[in-house]
Amino acid sequence: MSVTIQFLGGAGTVTGSKYLVQHGGQQLLVDCGLFQGYKNLRLRNRAPLPVVPGHIGAVVLTHAHLDHSGYLPLLVREGFHGKVWCTHATRDLCEILLPDSAHLLEEDAAFANRHGFSKHQPALPLYTVADAQRALRHLHPHPVYQAFEPLRGWRVQFFGAGHILGAAQVLLEVGGRRILFSGDLGRADDVLMLPPDPPPQADAVVVESTYGNRQHPAHLNLIDELGPLLARVAARGGTAVVPVFAVGRAQAILYAIAQLKRQRRLPSALPVYLDSPMAIHATALLQQHLGEHRLNHHEVQQLMRSVKATSTPDESKAIARQSGPKVILAGSGMAAGGRVLHHLKLYLGDHRHMVILTGYQAPGTRGDSLQRGAATLRIHGEDWPVRAEVAQLQSASAHADGDGLMAWLAAIPGQPQHTFIVHGEPDAADTLRCRIERELHRHARVAEHGAVWAL
């Protein structure tokens, strides 16, 4: 009896990761992510899945980022009633991310209705906070390395992936096949996270390719790259607006700023605001998961003392009343939504200010438009002129680059029969495919959306 895998997301794009494995009349979904970026991708979030959610027996998450977990509230609302297996830190992060995502969706819909710029009347959120809370009840955390059965006769094991707290490689054994999902692989030299674990033996591999066509600059580190940018904007009395992913990127940037102040490369009095309830709570989780990252108790405390946390909308609005240079970290990381949009509207139009992009910007997002040098940025139905300096960090990525991905693939014992390349734009995915075939002498294929393969 064959084992099949169907790519319901994360194919041809870096978002919407969903991989459906079927065997013996049972179905298991690895990752359950939201599509982000271009409108045609986001519309997939509202289209029904080609599988009945109630027929899926279980879900296994590689990590908590919304492009891997953010579809769960919809899956549950549409009838999924099984367990969602994940690591303990992934559970803790999902308890922050999913309700916050729902809250932002509700806020954006309400804002669109108040100001009348939505094409839909009324604008409805993709899902609600109540939907997110129901989805959280399905989370079932399990320790790394300890095997478990999400479905009868199906065996799963988590291995560390680096990247963010709780991120895991997933080894699935079913029907005599061993399928290894890389999830999002971190960097060996990440400032916060530990390097990925060596991969286990597998017959089939599903590997991400976000940076499959790029190499991280060997001569740059986050602290040295960020320091001169912040010093420059502070010297001219400007504000640095830093769109950040609430989980992972926000903490890495805060750590870098704390080190720059400690080294006296930035004024110790330079105000730094963390304007994201989600990022504030995620930062606190570093203390609960000591040993899963590089920082000790003292360093986590130092990081948290170095920032002014603004939880409420009123506190967020009050930042604008603070004169003088300052740094604002706010979600979302690709400027797709959230509080960062209000800060961009305030500061984009003045050349004294700076927008610092901290990682991958999916095509179709506002972050991508800024990265490409857009003269205006459309926010809340209006076009806002871009006069502020825009900088793109090259050293802040939490993903392995092409060499890192190849090193991980080369370390898989034996010779996998199948290698599927996912979670990358077309050029990145195909560049990695070519390297796998040329350097490892393994056949590899770039997954296509909706495609089904028998293993």
C-alpha positions in Angstrom: 0.0 0.0 0.0 1.6 3.3 -1.2 2.4 6.3 0.8 1.6 9.6 -0.9 2.5 13.2 -0.2 0.5 16.2 -1.6 1.8 19.7 -1.5 -1.1 22.0 -0.4 1.2 25.0 0.2 4.8 26.0 0.5 5.3 25.0 -3.2 6.5 27.8 -5.5 6.3 30.2 -2.6 7.7 30.7 0.9 4.3 30.8 2.6 1.3 28.6 3.3 3.2 25.4 4.1 1.0 22.4 4.2 2.0 18.8 3.3 -0.6 16.1 3.3 0.7 12.5 3.8 -1.8 9.6 3.1 -1.5 5.9 3.8 -3.9 3.1 4.5 -7.0 5.4 4.5 -5.4 7.8 7.0 -4.3 11.4 6.5 -1.8 13.5 8.4 -0.9 17.1 7.7 2.6 18.4 8.3 2.3 22.1 8.9 -0.8 24.2 8.5 0.3 27.7 7.4 -1.2 30.9 6.0 -0.4 32.2 2.6 1.0 35.7 2.6 2.2 38.2 0.0 0.6 38.5 -3.4 -3.2 38.7 -3.5 -3.5 35.6 -5.6 -1.7 33.7 -2.8 -3.7 35.3 0.0 -6.9 34.3 -1.8 -5.9 30.7 -1.3 -6.6 31.2 2.4 -10.2 31.7 1.7 -10.6 28.8 -0.8 -11.6 25.4 0.5 -8.8 22.8 0.9 -8.9 19.9 -1.6 -9.3 17.6 1.4 -12.1 17.5 4.0 -10.6 18.9 7.3 -12.7 16.4 9.3 -10.9 13.5 7.4 -7.5 14.6 8.5 -6.5 12.5 11.5 -3.7 14.7 12.9 -1.5 17.7 12.3 2.2 17.9 13.1 3.8 21.4 13.3 7.5 22.0 12.5 7.3 25.5 14.3 5.0 28.3 15.2 5.5 31.0 12.5 2.2 31.8 10.9 3.2 30.6 7.5 3.4 27.2 9.2 0.7 27.4 11.9 -1.6 30.3 11.0 -4.2 28.3 9.1 -5.1 26.1 12.2 -8.0 28.3 13.3 -9.6 27.8 9.9 -8.9 24.1 9.8 -10.6 23.6 13.2 -13.5 25.9 12.3 -14.0 23.8 9.1 -14.3 20.5 11.0 -10.8 19.2 12.0 -11.1 17.5 15.4 -7.8 15.7 15.9 -4.6 16.6 17.8 -2.0 19.1 16.7 1.4 17.7 17.7 4.3 20.1 18.3 7.2 20.8 20.7 6.5 22.5 24.0 8.0 25.8 22.9 6.0 25.7 19.7 2.8 25.3 21.8 3.8 28.2 24.0 4.5 30.4 20.9 1.2 29.4 19.2 -0.7 30.5 22.3 0.7 34.0 21.6 0.8 34.0 17.8 -2.6 32.6 16.9 -4.8 34.9 19.1 -2.7 37.9 18.1 -3.0 37.1 14.4 -6.8 36.8 14.8 -6.9 40.1 16.8 -5.0 41.8 14.0 -7.3 40.3 11.4 -10.3 41.6 13.3 -8.7 45.0 13.8 -7.9 45.3 10.1 -11.4 44.4 9.1 -12.9 46.9 11.5 -10.5 49.6 10.3 -11.5 48.9 6.7 -15.2 49.1 7.5 -14.8 52.4 9.4 -12.9 54.0 6.6 -14.7 52.3 3.7 -11.6 51.2 1.7 -12.5 47.5 1.5 -14.0 46.1 -1.7 -16.2 43.8 0.5 -19.1 45.2 2.5 -18.7 44.4 5.2 -15.0 43.3 5.4 -14.8 40.1 7.4 -11.7 38.8 9.1 -10.3 35.5 7.8 -10.8 34.1 11.3 -11.6 35.5 14.8 -10.0 35.4 18.2 -12.7 32.8 19.2 -11.6 30.6 16.3 -8.0 30.9 17.4 -8.8 30.0 21.0 -10.7 26.9 19.8 -7.7 25.8 17.7 -5.3 26.1 20.7 -7.3 23.4 22.6 -6.1 21.0 19.9 -2.4 21.5 20.6 -0.6 18.5 22.1 3.1 19.2 23.0 5.7 16.5 23.0 9.4 16.4 23.9 12.1 16.6 21.2 13.7 13.2 20.4 11.0 11.1 22.0 9.1 9.1 19.4 5.2 9.2 19.4 2.3 7.9 17.4 0.0 10.7 16.1 -2.0 8.0 14.3 -2.1 4.3 14.9 1.0 2.8 13.2 2.5 6.2 12.3 5.7 7.2 14.2 7.0 10.7 14.5 10.2 12.1 16.1 11.2 15.8 16.5 14.8 17.0 16.0 16.1 20.5 16.6 16.0 22.8 13.6 17.4 26.0 15.1 15.6 29.0 13.4 13.3 29.9 16.4 12.3 28.5 19.8 10.7 25.1 19.4 11.5 24.7 15.7 11.9 21.1 14.7 12.8 18.8 11.9 10.1 16.1 11.7 10.9 12.5 10.9 7.7 10.6 9.9 7.8 6.8 9.6 4.8 5.2 7.9 4.1 2.3 5.5 7.8 1.3 5.6 8.9 4.8 4.6 11.0 7.4 6.5 10.1 10.9 5.4 12.1 13.8 6.8 10.7 17.3 6.8 13.4 20.0 7.4 10.9 22.6 8.5 12.7 26.0 8.4 16.4 25.3 9.1 18.3 27.8 11.2 21.9 29.0 10.8 24.9 27.4 12.5 26.1 30.9 13.5 22.8 32.4 14.6 23.2 35.0 17.4 20.4 33.5 19.5 19.5 30.0 18.4 21.5 26.8 18.6 22.5 25.2 15.3 20.2 22.5 13.7 20.7 18.9 14.9 22.3 16.5 12.4 19.5 15.0 10.3 18.5 11.3 10.7 18.4 8.7 7.9 15.4 9.1 5.6 14.1 7.6 2.3 12.4 10.9 1.3 13.3 14.5 2.2 11.2 17.6 2.0 13.6 20.5 2.3 13.0 24.3 2.5 14.8 26.6 0.0 14.2 30.1 1.2 17.8 31.1 0.6 18.6 28.3 -1.8 20.1 30.8 -4.2 22.0 33.0 -1.8 24.9 33.0 0.6 24.9 35.0 3.8 27.9 37.4 3.9 30.7 35.7 5.8 32.3 39.0 6.8 29.1 40.4 8.3 27.4 39.8 11.7 24.2 41.3 12.9 25.8 43.5 15.6 28.4 45.1 13.2 25.8 45.6 10.5 23.1 47.1 12.6 25.4 49.4 14.7 26.3 52.0 12.0 22.7 52.2 10.7 21.3 53.1 14.1 24.2 55.4 14.9 23.6 57.3 11.6 19.9 57.8 12.2 20.4 58.7 15.8 23.0 61.3 14.9 20.5 63.1 12.6 17.8 63.0 15.3 15.7 60.5 13.3 13.5 57.5 14.1 14.4 54.0 13.0 11.3 52.0 12.2 12.1 48.3 12.2 9.4 45.9 11.0 10.1 42.6 12.8 8.8 39.1 13.1 7.5 38.9 16.6 9.1 35.5 17.1 12.8 35.2 16.5 13.8 38.4 14.6 12.6 40.8 17.3 14.6 39.0 20.0 17.7 38.9 17.8 17.5 42.6 17.0 17.0 43.4 20.7 20.0 41.3 21.7 22.1 43.1 19.0 21.0 46.6 20.3 21.8 45.6 23.9 25.3 44.5 22.9 25.8 47.7 20.9 24.9 49.8 24.0 27.0 47.6 26.3 30.0 48.2 23.9 29.2 52.0 23.9 28.7 52.0 20.1 25.2 53.4 20.7 24.2 55.9 23.3 22.9 54.0 26.4 20.0 56.5 26.6 18.8 55.8 23.0 15.1 54.8 23.5 14.1 51.5 22.1 10.5 50.5 21.9 9.1 47.0 21.4 5.7 47.9 20.1 4.2 44.4 19.7 2.3 42.5 22.5 3.1 39.3 20.6 6.9 40.1 20.6 6.8 41.2 24.2 5.3 37.8 25.3 7.6 35.9 22.9 10.7 37.6 24.4 9.6 36.5 27.9 9.5 32.9 26.7 13.3 33.0 26.4 13.4 32.7 30.1 11.1 29.7 30.2 13.2 27.8 27.6 16.8 28.3 28.8 19.0 25.7 27.2 17.1 25.9 23.9 19.0 29.0 22.8 22.4 30.6 23.4 21.5 33.1 26.1 21.8 32.5 29.9 19.5 33.9 32.5 21.5 37.1 33.0 21.6 37.8 29.3 17.9 37.4 28.9 17.3 39.7 31.8 19.7 42.3 30.3 17.9 42.1 27.0 14.5 42.6 28.5 15.7 45.6 30.6 17.1 47.3 27.4 13.7 47.9 25.8 10.5 49.8 26.6 7.6 47.5 26.0 4.4 49.1 24.8 1.5 46.7 25.1 -1.6 48.9 24.7 -2.8 50.9 21.7 -2.5 54.1 23.8 1.1 53.3 24.7 1.8 52.7 21.0 0.3 56.0 20.0 2.3 57.8 22.8 5.6 56.8 21.1 5.0 59.5 18.4 4.9 62.2 21.1 8.5 61.3 22.2 10.9 63.8 20.5 14.4 63.0 19.6 16.0 59.9 18.1 14.5 56.5 18.9 14.1 53.0 17.6 10.8 51.3 17.1 10.4 47.6 16.6 6.9 46.6 15.6 5.2 43.8 13.7 4.8 42.6 11.1 8.2 41.7 9.7 7.1 42.2 6.1 4.9 45.2 6.9 1.9 43.2 5.9 -0.2 44.5 8.8 -0.2 45.4 12.4 1.2 48.4 14.3 4.2 49.0 12.1 1.8 50.4 9.5 0.9 53.3 11.7 4.5 54.0 12.4 5.4 53.9 8.7 2.6 56.4 7.9 4.2 58.8 10.5 7.8 58.4 9.5 8.1 57.4 5.9 7.8 60.9 4.5 10.8 62.4 6.2 14.4 61.9 5.0 15.8 62.0 8.6 14.1 58.7 9.4 15.0 55.2 8.4 13.2 51.9 7.8 15.3 48.9 8.5 14.2 45.6 6.9 15.4 42.7 8.9 15.0 39.6 6.7 13.2 37.9 3.8 10.5 40.0 2.2 8.0 37.9 0.3 7.0 39.2 -3.1 3.8 41.2 -3.0 4.4 42.5 0.6 5.0 46.1 1.5 8.4 45.1 2.8 9.2 43.8 -0.7 8.0 47.1 -2.2 10.3 49.1 0.1 13.2 46.8 -0.6 12.7 47.4 -4.4 12.8 51.2 -3.9 9.1 52.1 -4.2 8.4 55.8 -4.3 5.1 55.4 -2.5 3.7 52.7 -0.2 0.0 51.9 -0.1 -1.3 51.7 3.5 -4.9 51.7 4.5 -6.2 52.6 1.1 -3.8 55.6 0.6 -0.4 56.1 -1.1 2.3 57.4 1.3 5.5 59.0 -0.1 8.7 57.2 0.7 11.4 59.7 1.6 12.9 58.0 4.6 16.1 56.0 4.1 15.4 52.3 3.6 18.1 49.8 4.6 18.0 46.0 4.2 20.0 43.9 6.7 22.0 41.1 5.1 23.0 39.3 8.3 19.7 39.0 10.2 18.2 36.0 8.5 17.2 33.1 10.7 17.3 30.7 7.7 20.2 28.6 6.5 21.7 29.9 3.2 22.4 27.7 0.2 25.7 26.3 1.7 23.9 25.6 5.0 21.1 23.8 3.3 23.6 21.7 1.2 25.6 20.8 4.4 22.4 19.6 6.1 21.4 17.5 3.0 24.9 16.1 2.7 24.8 15.0 6.3 21.7 12.7 5.8 22.9 9.2 6.2 22.6 7.0 3.2 21.1 8.1 -0.1 17.5 9.4 0.0 15.4 8.1 -2.9 13.3 11.3 -3.1 14.2 14.9 -2.4 11.3 17.5 -2.7 12.2 21.2 -2.6 9.6 23.5 -1.0 9.3 26.8 0.8 11.2 28.9 -1.8 10.6 31.3 -4.7 11.1 29.6 -8.1 14.7 30.8 -8.6 15.8 29.8 -5.1 14.2 26.4 -5.3 15.6 25.6 -8.7 19.1 26.8 -7.8 19.0 24.4 -4.8 17.8 21.6 -7.1 20.7 22.1 -9.4 23.2 22.0 -6.6 21.7 18.8 -5.1 21.9 17.0 -8.5 25.4 18.4 -9.3 27.1 18.1 -5.9 25.2 15.3 -4.1 24.3 13.3 -7.3 20.7 12.9 -6.0 17.6 13.3 -8.1 15.6 16.3 -6.7 12.4 17.9 -7.8 10.8 21.3 -7.0 7.3 20.7 -5.6 4.4 22.1 -7.4 1.2 23.3 -5.7 -1.3 20.6 -5.5 1.0 17.9 -6.9 0.7 14.3 -5.4 3.7 12.0 -5.3 3.8 8.3 -4.4 6.8 7.3 -2.3 
